[in-house]
Amino acid sequence: MDRGGLLSPMPDFDQHLIPPHGGYKNLKSFQMSEIVYDGTVAFCNRLIPIKSRTHDQMVQAARSGRQNIAEGSQASGTSRKTELKLVGVARASLEELLLDFKDFLRQHSKPLWGKDHPLAKEVRGLCYQKDRSYRTYKTYFEK
């Protein structure tokens, strides 16, 4: 008979030693980063020479943002520190991507819409649609 050894049931607080984690596909940040990634690929394939360093850097920055959100979510079950580090890497990658888009606009004498520009408001309004995906934003990336 086992009296509190390895075969005895674990107390309730130990039942969830590693908390639930990895549900990144349900995270709004992951869903939006997937849209950003798909849109970046479409934008770059259409407007930036495929063999250029800029094309590769922009696509990789978008991919890194998406992948690090997923990896951070997976790590959240065992290490909050690792989760936060990976989310920080994702934010930095997406900031780098934003700068690349702004550089493209500036170098090609294209306007940068302010937050109150009618088209900016129209695009931002799409985030409230349920089950949005790249197709929700497709016409803006492929105009």
Phi and psi in radians as a Rosetta constraint file:
Dihedral C 1 N 2 CA 2 C 2 CIRCULARHARMONIC -1.536 0.35
Dihedral N 2 CA 2 C 2 N 3 CIRCULARHARMONIC 2.177 0.35
Dihedral C 2 N 3 CA 3 C 3 CIRCULARHARMONIC -1.997 0.35
Dihedral N 3 CA 3 C 3 N 4 CIRCULARHARMONIC 1.288 0.35
Dihedral C 3 N 4 CA 4 C 4 CIRCULARHARMONIC 1.557 0.35
Dihedral N 4 CA 4 C 4 N 5 CIRCULARHARMONIC 0.216 0.35
Dihedral C 4 N 5 CA 5 C 5 CIRCULARHARMONIC -1.501 0.35
Dihedral N 5 CA 5 C 5 N 6 CIRCULARHARMONIC -2.697 0.35
Dihedral C 5 N 6 CA 6 C 6 CIRCULARHARMONIC -1.133 0.35
Dihedral N 6 CA 6 C 6 N 7 CIRCULARHARMONIC -0.418 0.35
Dihedral C 6 N 7 CA 7 C 7 CIRCULARHARMONIC -1.592 0.35
Dihedral N 7 CA 7 C 7 N 8 CIRCULARHARMONIC -0.114 0.35
Dihedral C 7 N 8 CA 8 C 8 CIRCULARHARMONIC -1.336 0.35
Dihedral N 8 CA 8 C 8 N 9 CIRCULARHARMONIC 2.631 0.35
Dihedral C 8 N 9 CA 9 C 9 CIRCULARHARMONIC -1.084 0.35
Dihedral N 9 CA 9 C 9 N 10 CIRCULARHARMONIC 2.544 0.35
Dihedral C 9 N 10 CA 10 C 10 CIRCULARHARMONIC -1.373 0.35
Dihedral N 10 CA 10 C 10 N 11 CIRCULARHARMONIC 2.538 0.35
Dihedral C 10 N 11 CA 11 C 11 CIRCULARHARMONIC -1.084 0.35
Dihedral N 11 CA 11 C 11 N 12 CIRCULARHARMONIC 2.758 0.35
Dihedral C 11 N 12 CA 12 C 12 CIRCULARHARMONIC -0.938 0.35
Dihedral N 12 CA 12 C 12 N 13 CIRCULARHARMONIC -0.706 0.35
Dihedral C 12 N 13 CA 13 C 13 CIRCULARHARMONIC -1.161 0.35
Dihedral N 13 CA 13 C 13 N 14 CIRCULARHARMONIC -0.389 0.35
Dihedral C 13 N 14 CA 14 C 14 CIRCULARHARMONIC -1.548 0.35
Dihedral N 14 CA 14 C 14 N 15 CIRCULARHARMONIC -0.244 0.35
Dihedral C 14 N 15 CA 15 C 15 CIRCULARHARMONIC -1.030 0.35
Dihedral N 15 CA 15 C 15 N 16 CIRCULARHARMONIC -0.507 0.35
Dihedral C 15 N 16 CA 16 C 16 CIRCULARHARMONIC -2.079 0.35
Dihedral N 16 CA 16 C 16 N 17 CIRCULARHARMONIC 0.917 0.35
Dihedral C 16 N 17 CA 17 C 17 CIRCULARHARMONIC -0.980 0.35
Dihedral N 17 CA 17 C 17 N 18 CIRCULARHARMONIC -0.736 0.35
Dihedral C 17 N 18 CA 18 C 18 CIRCULARHARMONIC -1.866 0.35
Dihedral N 18 CA 18 C 18 N 19 CIRCULARHARMONIC 1.958 0.35
Dihedral C 18 N 19 CA 19 C 19 CIRCULARHARMONIC -1.148 0.35
Dihedral N 19 CA 19 C 19 N 20 CIRCULARHARMONIC 2.793 0.35
Dihedral C 19 N 20 CA 20 C 20 CIRCULARHARMONIC -0.965 0.35
Dihedral N 20 CA 20 C 20 N 21 CIRCULARHARMONIC 2.459 0.35
Dihedral C 20 N 21 CA 21 C 21 CIRCULARHARMONIC -2.738 0.35
Dihedral N 21 CA 21 C 21 N 22 CIRCULARHARMONIC 3.000 0.35
Dihedral C 21 N 22 CA 22 C 22 CIRCULARHARMONIC 1.505 0.35
Dihedral N 22 CA 22 C 22 N 23 CIRCULARHARMONIC 0.171 0.35
Dihedral C 22 N 23 CA 23 C 23 CIRCULARHARMONIC -1.485 0.35
Dihedral N 23 CA 23 C 23 N 24 CIRCULARHARMONIC 0.753 0.35
Dihedral C 23 N 24 CA 24 C 24 CIRCULARHARMONIC -1.105 0.35
Dihedral N 24 CA 24 C 24 N 25 CIRCULARHARMONIC -0.486 0.35
Dihedral C 24 N 25 CA 25 C 25 CIRCULARHARMONIC -1.131 0.35
Dihedral N 25 CA 25 C 25 N 26 CIRCULARHARMONIC -0.351 0.35
Dihedral C 25 N 26 CA 26 C 26 CIRCULARHARMONIC -1.603 0.35
Dihedral N 26 CA 26 C 26 N 27 CIRCULARHARMONIC -0.142 0.35
Dihedral C 26 N 27 CA 27 C 27 CIRCULARHARMONIC -1.299 0.35
Dihedral N 27 CA 27 C 27 N 28 CIRCULARHARMONIC 2.305 0.35
Dihedral C 27 N 28 CA 28 C 28 CIRCULARHARMONIC -1.070 0.35
Dihedral N 28 CA 28 C 28 N 29 CIRCULARHARMONIC -0.623 0.35
Dihedral C 28 N 29 CA 29 C 29 CIRCULARHARMONIC -1.114 0.35
Dihedral N 29 CA 29 C 29 N 30 CIRCULARHARMONIC -0.703 0.35
Dihedral C 29 N 30 CA 30 C 30 CIRCULARHARMONIC -1.182 0.35
Dihedral N 30 CA 30 C 30 N 31 CIRCULARHARMONIC -0.773 0.35
Dihedral C 30 N 31 CA 31 C 31 CIRCULARHARMONIC -1.044 0.35
Dihedral N 31 CA 31 C 31 N 32 CIRCULARHARMONIC -0.749 0.35
Dihedral C 31 N 32 CA 32 C 32 CIRCULARHARMONIC -1.218 0.35
Dihedral N 32 CA 32 C 32 N 33 CIRCULARHARMONIC -0.654 0.35
Dihedral C 32 N 33 CA 33 C 33 CIRCULARHARMONIC -1.154 0.35
Dihedral N 33 CA 33 C 33 N 34 CIRCULARHARMONIC -0.518 0.35
Dihedral C 33 N 34 CA 34 C 34 CIRCULARHARMONIC -1.206 0.35
Dihedral N 34 CA 34 C 34 N 35 CIRCULARHARMONIC -0.680 0.35
Dihedral C 34 N 35 CA 35 C 35 CIRCULARHARMONIC -1.119 0.35
Dihedral N 35 CA 35 C 35 N 36 CIRCULARHARMONIC -0.762 0.35
Dihedral C 35 N 36 CA 36 C 36 CIRCULARHARMONIC -1.080 0.35
Dihedral N 36 CA 36 C 36 N 37 CIRCULARHARMONIC -0.743 0.35
Dihedral C 36 N 37 CA 37 C 37 CIRCULARHARMONIC -1.085 0.35
Dihedral N 37 CA 37 C 37 N 38 CIRCULARHARMONIC -0.898 0.35
Dihedral C 37 N 38 CA 38 C 38 CIRCULARHARMONIC -1.069 0.35
Dihedral N 38 CA 38 C 38 N 39 CIRCULARHARMONIC -0.710 0.35
Dihedral C 38 N 39 CA 39 C 39 CIRCULARHARMONIC -1.169 0.35
Dihedral N 39 CA 39 C 39 N 40 CIRCULARHARMONIC -0.661 0.35
Dihedral C 39 N 40 CA 40 C 40 CIRCULARHARMONIC -1.121 0.35
Dihedral N 40 CA 40 C 40 N 41 CIRCULARHARMONIC -0.761 0.35
Dihedral C 40 N 41 CA 41 C 41 CIRCULARHARMONIC -1.044 0.35
Dihedral N 41 CA 41 C 41 N 42 CIRCULARHARMONIC -0.815 0.35
Dihedral C 41 N 42 CA 42 C 42 CIRCULARHARMONIC -1.096 0.35
Dihedral N 42 CA 42 C 42 N 43 CIRCULARHARMONIC -0.797 0.35
Dihedral C 42 N 43 CA 43 C 43 CIRCULARHARMONIC -1.041 0.35
Dihedral N 43 CA 43 C 43 N 44 CIRCULARHARMONIC -0.889 0.35
Dihedral C 43 N 44 CA 44 C 44 CIRCULARHARMONIC -1.127 0.35
Dihedral N 44 CA 44 C 44 N 45 CIRCULARHARMONIC -0.731 0.35
Dihedral C 44 N 45 CA 45 C 45 CIRCULARHARMONIC -1.096 0.35
Dihedral N 45 CA 45 C 45 N 46 CIRCULARHARMONIC -0.536 0.35
Dihedral C 45 N 46 CA 46 C 46 CIRCULARHARMONIC -1.488 0.35
Dihedral N 46 CA 46 C 46 N 47 CIRCULARHARMONIC -0.630 0.35
Dihedral C 46 N 47 CA 47 C 47 CIRCULARHARMONIC -2.076 0.35
Dihedral N 47 CA 47 C 47 N 48 CIRCULARHARMONIC -0.200 0.35
Dihedral C 47 N 48 CA 48 C 48 CIRCULARHARMONIC -2.168 0.35
Dihedral N 48 CA 48 C 48 N 49 CIRCULARHARMONIC 2.285 0.35
Dihedral C 48 N 49 CA 49 C 49 CIRCULARHARMONIC -0.907 0.35
Dihedral N 49 CA 49 C 49 N 50 CIRCULARHARMONIC 2.279 0.35
Dihedral C 49 N 50 CA 50 C 50 CIRCULARHARMONIC -1.070 0.35
Dihedral N 50 CA 50 C 50 N 51 CIRCULARHARMONIC -0.474 0.35
Dihedral C 50 N 51 CA 51 C 51 CIRCULARHARMONIC -1.589 0.35
Dihedral N 51 CA 51 C 51 N 52 CIRCULARHARMONIC 0.038 0.35
Dihedral C 51 N 52 CA 52 C 52 CIRCULARHARMONIC -1.391 0.35
Dihedral N 52 CA 52 C 52 N 53 CIRCULARHARMONIC 2.668 0.35
Dihedral C 52 N 53 CA 53 C 53 CIRCULARHARMONIC -1.111 0.35
Dihedral N 53 CA 53 C 53 N 54 CIRCULARHARMONIC -0.637 0.35
Dihedral C 53 N 54 CA 54 C 54 CIRCULARHARMONIC -1.072 0.35
Dihedral N 54 CA 54 C 54 N 55 CIRCULARHARMONIC -0.772 0.35
Dihedral C 54 N 55 CA 55 C 55 CIRCULARHARMONIC -0.973 0.35
Dihedral N 55 CA 55 C 55 N 56 CIRCULARHARMONIC -0.899 0.35
Dihedral C 55 N 56 CA 56 C 56 CIRCULARHARMONIC -1.097 0.35
Dihedral N 56 CA 56 C 56 N 57 CIRCULARHARMONIC -0.769 0.35
Dihedral C 56 N 57 CA 57 C 57 CIRCULARHARMONIC -1.120 0.35
Dihedral N 57 CA 57 C 57 N 58 CIRCULARHARMONIC -0.720 0.35
Dihedral C 57 N 58 CA 58 C 58 CIRCULARHARMONIC -1.164 0.35
Dihedral N 58 CA 58 C 58 N 59 CIRCULARHARMONIC -0.793 0.35
Dihedral C 58 N 59 CA 59 C 59 CIRCULARHARMONIC -1.109 0.35
Dihedral N 59 CA 59 C 59 N 60 CIRCULARHARMONIC -0.726 0.35
Dihedral C 59 N 60 CA 60 C 60 CIRCULARHARMONIC -1.188 0.35
Dihedral N 60 CA 60 C 60 N 61 CIRCULARHARMONIC -0.627 0.35
Dihedral C 60 N 61 CA 61 C 61 CIRCULARHARMONIC -1.128 0.35
Dihedral N 61 CA 61 C 61 N 62 CIRCULARHARMONIC -0.738 0.35
Dihedral C 61 N 62 CA 62 C 62 CIRCULARHARMONIC -1.138 0.35
Dihedral N 62 CA 62 C 62 N 63 CIRCULARHARMONIC -0.740 0.35
Dihedral C 62 N 63 CA 63 C 63 CIRCULARHARMONIC -1.118 0.35
Dihedral N 63 CA 63 C 63 N 64 CIRCULARHARMONIC -0.754 0.35
Dihedral C 63 N 64 CA 64 C 64 CIRCULARHARMONIC -1.071 0.35
Dihedral N 64 CA 64 C 64 N 65 CIRCULARHARMONIC -0.718 0.35
Dihedral C 64 N 65 CA 65 C 65 CIRCULARHARMONIC -1.012 0.35
Dihedral N 65 CA 65 C 65 N 66 CIRCULARHARMONIC -0.835 0.35
Dihedral C 65 N 66 CA 66 C 66 CIRCULARHARMONIC -1.135 0.35
Dihedral N 66 CA 66 C 66 N 67 CIRCULARHARMONIC -0.872 0.35
Dihedral C 66 N 67 CA 67 C 67 CIRCULARHARMONIC -1.118 0.35
Dihedral N 67 CA 67 C 67 N 68 CIRCULARHARMONIC -0.683 0.35
Dihedral C 67 N 68 CA 68 C 68 CIRCULARHARMONIC -1.248 0.35
Dihedral N 68 CA 68 C 68 N 69 CIRCULARHARMONIC -0.494 0.35
Dihedral C 68 N 69 CA 69 C 69 CIRCULARHARMONIC -1.155 0.35
Dihedral N 69 CA 69 C 69 N 70 CIRCULARHARMONIC -0.792 0.35
Dihedral C 69 N 70 CA 70 C 70 CIRCULARHARMONIC -1.096 0.35
Dihedral N 70 CA 70 C 70 N 71 CIRCULARHARMONIC -0.815 0.35
Dihedral C 70 N 71 CA 71 C 71 CIRCULARHARMONIC -1.134 0.35
Dihedral N 71 CA 71 C 71 N 72 CIRCULARHARMONIC -0.674 0.35
Dihedral C 71 N 72 CA 72 C 72 CIRCULARHARMONIC -1.099 0.35
Dihedral N 72 CA 72 C 72 N 73 CIRCULARHARMONIC -0.694 0.35
Dihedral C 72 N 73 CA 73 C 73 CIRCULARHARMONIC -1.130 0.35
Dihedral N 73 CA 73 C 73 N 74 CIRCULARHARMONIC -0.726 0.35
Dihedral C 73 N 74 CA 74 C 74 CIRCULARHARMONIC -1.101 0.35
Dihedral N 74 CA 74 C 74 N 75 CIRCULARHARMONIC -0.700 0.35
Dihedral C 74 N 75 CA 75 C 75 CIRCULARHARMONIC -1.289 0.35
Dihedral N 75 CA 75 C 75 N 76 CIRCULARHARMONIC -0.310 0.35
Dihedral C 75 N 76 CA 76 C 76 CIRCULARHARMONIC -1.052 0.35
Dihedral N 76 CA 76 C 76 N 77 CIRCULARHARMONIC -0.421 0.35
Dihedral C 76 N 77 CA 77 C 77 CIRCULARHARMONIC -1.230 0.35
Dihedral N 77 CA 77 C 77 N 78 CIRCULARHARMONIC -0.427 0.35
Dihedral C 77 N 78 CA 78 C 78 CIRCULARHARMONIC -2.076 0.35
Dihedral N 78 CA 78 C 78 N 79 CIRCULARHARMONIC -0.402 0.35
Dihedral C 78 N 79 CA 79 C 79 CIRCULARHARMONIC -2.669 0.35
Dihedral N 79 CA 79 C 79 N 80 CIRCULARHARMONIC 1.890 0.35
Dihedral C 79 N 80 CA 80 C 80 CIRCULARHARMONIC -1.134 0.35
Dihedral N 80 CA 80 C 80 N 81 CIRCULARHARMONIC -0.600 0.35
Dihedral C 80 N 81 CA 81 C 81 CIRCULARHARMONIC -1.078 0.35
Dihedral N 81 CA 81 C 81 N 82 CIRCULARHARMONIC -0.802 0.35
Dihedral C 81 N 82 CA 82 C 82 CIRCULARHARMONIC -1.151 0.35
Dihedral N 82 CA 82 C 82 N 83 CIRCULARHARMONIC -0.709 0.35
Dihedral C 82 N 83 CA 83 C 83 CIRCULARHARMONIC -1.006 0.35
Dihedral N 83 CA 83 C 83 N 84 CIRCULARHARMONIC -0.854 0.35
Dihedral C 83 N 84 CA 84 C 84 CIRCULARHARMONIC -1.148 0.35
Dihedral N 84 CA 84 C 84 N 85 CIRCULARHARMONIC -0.651 0.35
Dihedral C 84 N 85 CA 85 C 85 CIRCULARHARMONIC -1.095 0.35
Dihedral N 85 CA 85 C 85 N 86 CIRCULARHARMONIC -0.793 0.35
Dihedral C 85 N 86 CA 86 C 86 CIRCULARHARMONIC -1.195 0.35
Dihedral N 86 CA 86 C 86 N 87 CIRCULARHARMONIC -0.640 0.35
Dihedral C 86 N 87 CA 87 C 87 CIRCULARHARMONIC -1.144 0.35
Dihedral N 87 CA 87 C 87 N 88 CIRCULARHARMONIC -0.643 0.35
Dihedral C 87 N 88 CA 88 C 88 CIRCULARHARMONIC -1.112 0.35
Dihedral N 88 CA 88 C 88 N 89 CIRCULARHARMONIC -0.701 0.35
Dihedral C 88 N 89 CA 89 C 89 CIRCULARHARMONIC -1.117 0.35
Dihedral N 89 CA 89 C 89 N 90 CIRCULARHARMONIC -0.721 0.35
Dihedral C 89 N 90 CA 90 C 90 CIRCULARHARMONIC -1.056 0.35
Dihedral N 90 CA 90 C 90 N 91 CIRCULARHARMONIC -0.802 0.35
Dihedral C 90 N 91 CA 91 C 91 CIRCULARHARMONIC -1.064 0.35
Dihedral N 91 CA 91 C 91 N 92 CIRCULARHARMONIC -0.747 0.35
Dihedral C 91 N 92 CA 92 C 92 CIRCULARHARMONIC -1.130 0.35
Dihedral N 92 CA 92 C 92 N 93 CIRCULARHARMONIC -0.701 0.35
Dihedral C 92 N 93 CA 93 C 93 CIRCULARHARMONIC -1.122 0.35
Dihedral N 93 CA 93 C 93 N 94 CIRCULARHARMONIC -0.738 0.35
Dihedral C 93 N 94 CA 94 C 94 CIRCULARHARMONIC -1.251 0.35
Dihedral N 94 CA 94 C 94 N 95 CIRCULARHARMONIC -0.542 0.35
Dihedral C 94 N 95 CA 95 C 95 CIRCULARHARMONIC -1.160 0.35
Dihedral N 95 CA 95 C 95 N 96 CIRCULARHARMONIC -0.729 0.35
Dihedral C 95 N 96 CA 96 C 96 CIRCULARHARMONIC -1.041 0.35
Dihedral N 96 CA 96 C 96 N 97 CIRCULARHARMONIC -0.738 0.35
Dihedral C 96 N 97 CA 97 C 97 CIRCULARHARMONIC -1.102 0.35
Dihedral N 97 CA 97 C 97 N 98 CIRCULARHARMONIC -0.757 0.35
Dihedral C 97 N 98 CA 98 C 98 CIRCULARHARMONIC -1.020 0.35
Dihedral N 98 CA 98 C 98 N 99 CIRCULARHARMONIC -0.758 0.35
Dihedral C 98 N 99 CA 99 C 99 CIRCULARHARMONIC -1.099 0.35
Dihedral N 99 CA 99 C 99 N 100 CIRCULARHARMONIC -0.675 0.35
Dihedral C 99 N 100 CA 100 C 100 CIRCULARHARMONIC -1.106 0.35
Dihedral N 100 CA 100 C 100 N 101 CIRCULARHARMONIC -0.715 0.35
Dihedral C 100 N 101 CA 101 C 101 CIRCULARHARMONIC -1.123 0.35
Dihedral N 101 CA 101 C 101 N 102 CIRCULARHARMONIC -0.750 0.35
Dihedral C 101 N 102 CA 102 C 102 CIRCULARHARMONIC -1.109 0.35
Dihedral N 102 CA 102 C 102 N 103 CIRCULARHARMONIC -0.689 0.35
Dihedral C 102 N 103 CA 103 C 103 CIRCULARHARMONIC -1.068 0.35
Dihedral N 103 CA 103 C 103 N 104 CIRCULARHARMONIC -0.764 0.35
Dihedral C 103 N 104 CA 104 C 104 CIRCULARHARMONIC -1.021 0.35
Dihedral N 104 CA 104 C 104 N 105 CIRCULARHARMONIC -0.826 0.35
Dihedral C 104 N 105 CA 105 C 105 CIRCULARHARMONIC -1.055 0.35
Dihedral N 105 CA 105 C 105 N 106 CIRCULARHARMONIC -0.821 0.35
Dihedral C 105 N 106 CA 106 C 106 CIRCULARHARMONIC -1.095 0.35
Dihedral N 106 CA 106 C 106 N 107 CIRCULARHARMONIC -0.799 0.35
Dihedral C 106 N 107 CA 107 C 107 CIRCULARHARMONIC -1.215 0.35
Dihedral N 107 CA 107 C 107 N 108 CIRCULARHARMONIC -0.363 0.35
Dihedral C 107 N 108 CA 108 C 108 CIRCULARHARMONIC -1.906 0.35
Dihedral N 108 CA 108 C 108 N 109 CIRCULARHARMONIC 0.297 0.35
Dihedral C 108 N 109 CA 109 C 109 CIRCULARHARMONIC 0.901 0.35
Dihedral N 109 CA 109 C 109 N 110 CIRCULARHARMONIC 0.752 0.35
Dihedral C 109 N 110 CA 110 C 110 CIRCULARHARMONIC -1.809 0.35
Dihedral N 110 CA 110 C 110 N 111 CIRCULARHARMONIC 2.583 0.35
Dihedral C 110 N 111 CA 111 C 111 CIRCULARHARMONIC -1.310 0.35
Dihedral N 111 CA 111 C 111 N 112 CIRCULARHARMONIC 2.553 0.35
Dihedral C 111 N 112 CA 112 C 112 CIRCULARHARMONIC -1.735 0.35
Dihedral N 112 CA 112 C 112 N 113 CIRCULARHARMONIC 2.023 0.35
Dihedral C 112 N 113 CA 113 C 113 CIRCULARHARMONIC -1.174 0.35
Dihedral N 113 CA 113 C 113 N 114 CIRCULARHARMONIC 2.339 0.35
Dihedral C 113 N 114 CA 114 C 114 CIRCULARHARMONIC -1.327 0.35
Dihedral N 114 CA 114 C 114 N 115 CIRCULARHARMONIC 2.933 0.35
Dihedral C 114 N 115 CA 115 C 115 CIRCULARHARMONIC -1.145 0.35
Dihedral N 115 CA 115 C 115 N 116 CIRCULARHARMONIC -0.371 0.35
Dihedral C 115 N 116 CA 116 C 116 CIRCULARHARMONIC -1.694 0.35
Dihedral N 116 CA 116 C 116 N 117 CIRCULARHARMONIC 0.044 0.35
Dihedral C 116 N 117 CA 117 C 117 CIRCULARHARMONIC -1.099 0.35
Dihedral N 117 CA 117 C 117 N 118 CIRCULARHARMONIC 2.387 0.35
Dihedral C 117 N 118 CA 118 C 118 CIRCULARHARMONIC -0.946 0.35
Dihedral N 118 CA 118 C 118 N 119 CIRCULARHARMONIC -0.700 0.35
Dihedral C 118 N 119 CA 119 C 119 CIRCULARHARMONIC -1.237 0.35
Dihedral N 119 CA 119 C 119 N 120 CIRCULARHARMONIC -0.616 0.35
Dihedral C 119 N 120 CA 120 C 120 CIRCULARHARMONIC -1.103 0.35
Dihedral N 120 CA 120 C 120 N 121 CIRCULARHARMONIC -0.747 0.35
Dihedral C 120 N 121 CA 121 C 121 CIRCULARHARMONIC -1.101 0.35
Dihedral N 121 CA 121 C 121 N 122 CIRCULARHARMONIC -0.710 0.35
Dihedral C 121 N 122 CA 122 C 122 CIRCULARHARMONIC -1.069 0.35
Dihedral N 122 CA 122 C 122 N 123 CIRCULARHARMONIC -0.815 0.35
Dihedral C 122 N 123 CA 123 C 123 CIRCULARHARMONIC -1.169 0.35
Dihedral N 123 CA 123 C 123 N 124 CIRCULARHARMONIC -0.787 0.35
Dihedral C 123 N 124 CA 124 C 124 CIRCULARHARMONIC -1.082 0.35
Dihedral N 124 CA 124 C 124 N 125 CIRCULARHARMONIC -0.549 0.35
Dihedral C 124 N 125 CA 125 C 125 CIRCULARHARMONIC -1.138 0.35
Dihedral N 125 CA 125 C 125 N 126 CIRCULARHARMONIC -0.382 0.35
Dihedral C 125 N 126 CA 126 C 126 CIRCULARHARMONIC -1.175 0.35
Dihedral N 126 CA 126 C 126 N 127 CIRCULARHARMONIC -0.374 0.35
Dihedral C 126 N 127 CA 127 C 127 CIRCULARHARMONIC -1.151 0.35
Dihedral N 127 CA 127 C 127 N 128 CIRCULARHARMONIC -0.267 0.35
Dihedral C 127 N 128 CA 128 C 128 CIRCULARHARMONIC -1.549 0.35
Dihedral N 128 CA 128 C 128 N 129 CIRCULARHARMONIC -0.087 0.35
Dihedral C 128 N 129 CA 129 C 129 CIRCULARHARMONIC -1.252 0.35
Dihedral N 129 CA 129 C 129 N 130 CIRCULARHARMONIC 2.454 0.35
Dihedral C 129 N 130 CA 130 C 130 CIRCULARHARMONIC -1.328 0.35
Dihedral N 130 CA 130 C 130 N 131 CIRCULARHARMONIC 2.532 0.35
Dihedral C 130 N 131 CA 131 C 131 CIRCULARHARMONIC 0.951 0.35
Dihedral N 131 CA 131 C 131 N 132 CIRCULARHARMONIC 0.750 0.35
Dihedral C 131 N 132 CA 132 C 132 CIRCULARHARMONIC -1.288 0.35
Dihedral N 132 CA 132 C 132 N 133 CIRCULARHARMONIC 2.713 0.35
Dihedral C 132 N 133 CA 133 C 133 CIRCULARHARMONIC -2.630 0.35
Dihedral N 133 CA 133 C 133 N 134 CIRCULARHARMONIC -3.024 0.35
Dihedral C 133 N 134 CA 134 C 134 CIRCULARHARMONIC -0.963 0.35
Dihedral N 134 CA 134 C 134 N 135 CIRCULARHARMONIC -0.658 0.35
Dihedral C 134 N 135 CA 135 C 135 CIRCULARHARMONIC -1.048 0.35
Dihedral N 135 CA 135 C 135 N 136 CIRCULARHARMONIC -0.519 0.35
Dihedral C 135 N 136 CA 136 C 136 CIRCULARHARMONIC -1.063 0.35
Dihedral N 136 CA 136 C 136 N 137 CIRCULARHARMONIC -0.633 0.35
Dihedral C 136 N 137 CA 137 C 137 CIRCULARHARMONIC -1.816 0.35
Dihedral N 137 CA 137 C 137 N 138 CIRCULARHARMONIC -0.054 0.35
Dihedral C 137 N 138 CA 138 C 138 CIRCULARHARMONIC -0.882 0.35
Dihedral N 138 CA 138 C 138 N 139 CIRCULARHARMONIC -0.781 0.35
Dihedral C 138 N 139 CA 139 C 139 CIRCULARHARMONIC -1.093 0.35
Dihedral N 139 CA 139 C 139 N 140 CIRCULARHARMONIC -0.484 0.35
Dihedral C 139 N 140 CA 140 C 140 CIRCULARHARMONIC -1.352 0.35
Dihedral N 140 CA 140 C 140 N 141 CIRCULARHARMONIC -0.557 0.35
Dihedral C 140 N 141 CA 141 C 141 CIRCULARHARMONIC -1.382 0.35
Dihedral N 141 CA 141 C 141 N 142 CIRCULARHARMONIC -0.490 0.35
Dihedral C 141 N 142 CA 142 C 142 CIRCULARHARMONIC -1.918 0.35
Dihedral N 142 CA 142 C 142 N 143 CIRCULARHARMONIC 0.257 0.35
